[in-house]
Structures are given as structure tokens and as C-alpha cells.
Amino acid sequence: MSATPLTRSELDQALGELSDWSVQEGQLYASFTLDRAALPALYAAVAAVEDQANHHASVHILYNTITFALDTHDAGGAITALDTALAARLSALAAQYGSRPSGS
């Protein structure tokens, strides 16, 4: 996948398929709420997916909420297809662990 910034049209199309995600401060952003006991296992799965993709999110965990922010450093901090692909994988993982979008 390319580290080329998405056009506005490409980003809008991607967001149409990433219902849990929005753009905030130039990054793809999503926040999920789940049982606190499931958070460590979810985070371990997230880390494995990120390492496999060689692309990493900024992750923030607070109480029973995990928040992700994505952009591509190699593209000057823009949103790329690398980000949208990882966002889709993170949403799927979050759902597997019983999360629900927390209304970013």
C-alpha cells in the first residue's frame, strides 16, 4: 500500500465504509468502549495487527475506553490508504472483543 495522501474524495469514500471513524485534527479517529477486563486482550491483538501491517496507531486507554488516532508519518502526517486499511482492521478487532463505538 502506498503512503500517498488520500484525496478528499478518496477519504470521503473510505469514511463511508468506516462508520466508527471520523477525521479529527487531520487524523483518522475512533473511540470504543468495552468491558475493562477485555481491554488487555484487545490491546495485545491490536499490537499484533499493527506489527504485521508495519503501521501503528496512536492508542490511548482510559478506564473502559480505547481510542485510536491514525495518520502516516511517511506522508507528512496525512491520511493514506495505510490508515484506512488499519482502521478497518481495528474496528473489526474491537467488535470481536465486544466493544461499541463510544461516539467520538
N, C-alpha and C positions, 0 to 999 in steps of 0.2 A: 504494500500500500504506500501511497505517496504522501510526502509531507508538504504537499501543496495546499495552501489555504483554500477552503471551500468558498465558492461564490455565494452571494446572498440567496440565490435561487436554490443552489445545492443544499445549503444549510436549512432553508425553509422546508425542502423536501425531506431531509433527514429528520427534522424535528416533528414532521407529520407522522413519522414511524417510531419516534422515541417519545411516547406520551408522558413519560415520567420526567423528562428533561426539559430544561429551558436554557436560555443564554442569559447569564448574569456577569456583568463586568468583563465581557469578552471571553468567557469560558462556558463550556457546557456544564450544567449544574443540576444535580438531583440529590434529594434527601429522602431517606427511607426510615421508617420506624418499625421495630420488631422487638420480640422478646429479648431482654438483656442477656439471657443465658445463651441465645443463639448468635450473639454478636461475635464472639471469638472465632467460632467455626466459619461464619460468613467472611470475616476478615482474612482468615487463612486461605479460603477459597479465592477471594479477590486477589490476594498477593500471588497465588499460583497462576491465575489467569493473566495478571499484569506481567509477570516474569515471562510467561510463554509468549505474550504479544510483544515483549520488549518495549512496552509503553505503560506509563504509570500515571495514576490519578493522584491528585491531592486528596487525602482522606482525612476526615475529621469525625471522631466518635465522641458523642456526649450522651450520657445516660443510655437511652434505648434508641438512639438515632445515629445513623451513619450517613455522612454527606460526602459526595464526590464532586470534584471540580476537574475538568479536563481541558487542556489545550496542548499544543505541540511546540516544544521549545525550538526544534529544528526549523519551524516555520515562523519563527519570531513571535511565538505566543498566540498564533492564530488557531482557529479550529480547523481540523483536517479530517479526512476520511479515517485516519488512525483513531481519532477521538470518537467519531460516531460509531465505529465498529466496536471499540471498547465499551462505550456507553451501552450498546445493545447487550453485550455480554454481562455487564454489571447489573443491568436491570433484570436479566434472566436469573442470574445468581441470587439477587436479592429476593426475587419471587420464590425461588426454591427454598429459601430459608424462612419463608412465611412473613416477609416484610410487606409493608404497604407504603406507597408514596406518602410523604409527610407534608405535602403541599408547599414545596419550595417557593 
